[in-house]
Amino acid sequence: MKDKVIIVTGGTSGIGAACARHFAGLGARVVAASIQREEGEALAAELRETGRDARFVYCDVSDEASVRDLVATTLETHDRIDAVHANAGVWGKGKVTEFTEADWDKLMGVNVKGTLWTAKHTIPVMERNESGGVFLITTSVASQIGFPAHALYCASKAALEALVRCLANDHAGKVRAVGVSPGTIDTPMLAASCEGWDAPVEELYAAVEKKVPVRRLGQPEDIAKAAAFLLSDDASYINGTILTLDGGTMVLPPW
Ligand SMILES: NC(=O)c1ccc[n+]([C@@H]2O[C@H](COP(=O)([O-])OP(=O)(O)OC[C@H]3O[C@@H](n4cnc5c(N)ncnc54)[C@H](O)[C@@H]3O)[C@@H](O)[C@H]2O)c1
């Protein structure tokens, strides 16, 4: 990871912030991008104070021009991109019968279109490198489960898993495409998804912890460590693969 230029979208909260911290701690030059200007500036300042190389760039991934600007700003500073972690995402509840076009635009716009723009504008830059590059997408176990009242979120994450496989072929020999599929990870998004239930968050978390085979919630750092491996040269034979990080939830028996 040493000196590698790595963009992390959604790199200012939860999983993305943990990834930005971890990659920077390993010596990478990190560009954390998101729509959270205050959190982003604070995170970059915190990392620079401890001698890490990190900066924040405002980027709304659903807006192609904003992604273009992110790439241009990164190149102005670092002149290259070695890896990208397309992690920005939004969560949304609802059945297909309840969705409006605005819901579609938000969820698919950030999760799918945003990842697509990120790939479109960073992969050609990485293809110019002698050493190529890596494009990592945060998907979700939601891509494989019919979570009740989560139709659009699940569909958006399934689309991302298809994208990992397509990118792995389309940019073969130059850019590896990989995915991380988190289970239940303790982040602001998870807390938000618990709102409106008939029990306090702590009780809901305790119930999940009882079920997950490793008997705890995932922490953002669990994803960061796996992501660092997938982005590293040690994973150079891993391509088109999505690594599930769910403490064993997906192998629970269905009864
Ligand atoms: N927390 C979980 O249990 C869990 C499980 C599976 C997958 N995920 C996925 O992990 C990723 C990170 O989620 P998290 O749990 O850390 O949530 P989070 O809400 O803490 O972080 C989401 C990040 O995405 C950014 N973002 C949102 N809209 C954006 C936009 N338009 N442009 C750029 N950035 C934008 C936010 O600013 C934030 O930094 C998401 O893709 C999410 O779907 C989370």
The ligand as a Tripos MOL2 file, in Angstrom:
@<TRIPOS>MOLECULE
LIG
   44    48     1     0     0
SMALL
NO_CHARGES

@<TRIPOS>ATOM
      1 N1        -23.3980   -0.7120    7.5160 N.am      1 LIG1
      2 C1        -23.7570   -1.8540    7.0030 C.2       1 LIG1
      3 O1        -24.2610   -2.7480    7.7180 O.2       1 LIG1
      4 C2        -23.5750   -2.1370    5.5270 C.ar      1 LIG1
      5 C3        -23.8210   -3.4390    5.0840 C.ar      1 LIG1
      6 C4        -23.6300   -3.7190    3.7370 C.ar      1 LIG1
      7 C5        -23.2070   -2.7390    2.8650 C.ar      1 LIG1
      8 N2        -22.9820   -1.4720    3.3210 N.ar      1 LIG1
      9 C6        -22.5170   -0.4890    2.3470 C.3       1 LIG1
     10 O2        -21.3200    0.0870    2.8020 O.3       1 LIG1
     11 C7        -21.1560    1.3860    2.2230 C.3       1 LIG1
     12 C8        -20.8220    2.3560    3.3310 C.3       1 LIG1
     13 O3        -21.9210    2.4220    4.2120 O.3       1 LIG1
     14 P1        -21.8120    2.7930    5.7710 P.3       1 LIG1
     15 O4        -22.5470    1.7550    6.5090 O.co2     1 LIG1
     16 O5        -20.4280    3.1060    6.1040 O.co2     1 LIG1
     17 O6        -22.7570    4.0860    5.7730 O.3       1 LIG1
     18 P2        -22.5080    5.6260    6.1080 P.3       1 LIG1
     19 O7        -23.8400    6.2480    5.9460 O.co2     1 LIG1
     20 O8        -21.7830    5.7450    7.3860 O.co2     1 LIG1
     21 O9        -21.5400    6.1020    4.9310 O.3       1 LIG1
     22 C9        -22.0000    6.3400    3.6280 C.3       1 LIG1
     23 C10       -21.0190    7.2640    2.9350 C.3       1 LIG1
     24 O10       -21.4610    7.4860    1.5870 O.3       1 LIG1
     25 C11       -21.4060    8.8720    1.3450 C.3       1 LIG1
     26 N3        -22.3560    9.2930    0.3120 N.ar      1 LIG1
     27 C12       -23.7030    9.2290    0.3380 C.ar      1 LIG1
     28 N4        -24.2130    9.7670   -0.7820 N.ar      1 LIG1
     29 C13       -23.1640   10.1700   -1.5270 C.ar      1 LIG1
     30 C14       -23.0150   10.8080   -2.7860 C.ar      1 LIG1
     31 N5        -24.0980   11.1590   -3.5050 N.pl3     1 LIG1
     32 N6        -21.7770   11.0690   -3.2490 N.ar      1 LIG1
     33 C15       -20.6900   10.7350   -2.5180 C.ar      1 LIG1
     34 N7        -20.7500   10.1550   -1.3240 N.ar      1 LIG1
     35 C16       -21.9730    9.8690   -0.8340 C.ar      1 LIG1
     36 C17       -21.7140    9.5290    2.6780 C.3       1 LIG1
     37 O11       -21.2960   10.8770    2.6760 O.3       1 LIG1
     38 C18       -20.9140    8.6290    3.6130 C.3       1 LIG1
     39 O12       -19.5780    9.0400    3.6390 O.3       1 LIG1
     40 C19       -22.4660    1.6850    1.5050 C.3       1 LIG1
     41 O13       -22.2960    1.4270    0.1280 O.3       1 LIG1
     42 C20       -23.4220    0.6890    2.1200 C.3       1 LIG1
     43 O14       -24.4900    0.3880    1.2570 O.3       1 LIG1
     44 C21       -23.1610   -1.1470    4.6420 C.ar      1 LIG1
@<TRIPOS>BOND
     1     1     2 1
     2     2     3 2
     3     2     4 1
     4     4     5 ar
     5     4    44 ar
     6     5     6 ar
     7     6     7 ar
     8     7     8 ar
     9     8     9 1
    10     8    44 ar
    11     9    10 1
    12     9    42 1
    13    10    11 1
    14    11    12 1
    15    11    40 1
    16    12    13 1
    17    13    14 1
    18    14    15 2
    19    14    16 1
    20    14    17 1
    21    17    18 1
    22    18    19 2
    23    18    20 1
    24    18    21 1
    25    21    22 1
    26    22    23 1
    27    23    24 1
    28    23    38 1
    29    24    25 1
    30    25    26 1
    31    25    36 1
    32    26    27 ar
    33    26    35 ar
    34    27    28 ar
    35    28    29 ar
    36    29    30 ar
    37    29    35 ar
    38    30    31 1
    39    30    32 ar
    40    32    33 ar
    41    33    34 ar
    42    34    35 ar
    43    36    37 1
    44    36    38 1
    45    38    39 1
    46    40    41 1
    47    40    42 1
    48    42    43 1
@<TRIPOS>SUBSTRUCTURE
     1 LIG1         1 GROUP 0 **** ****
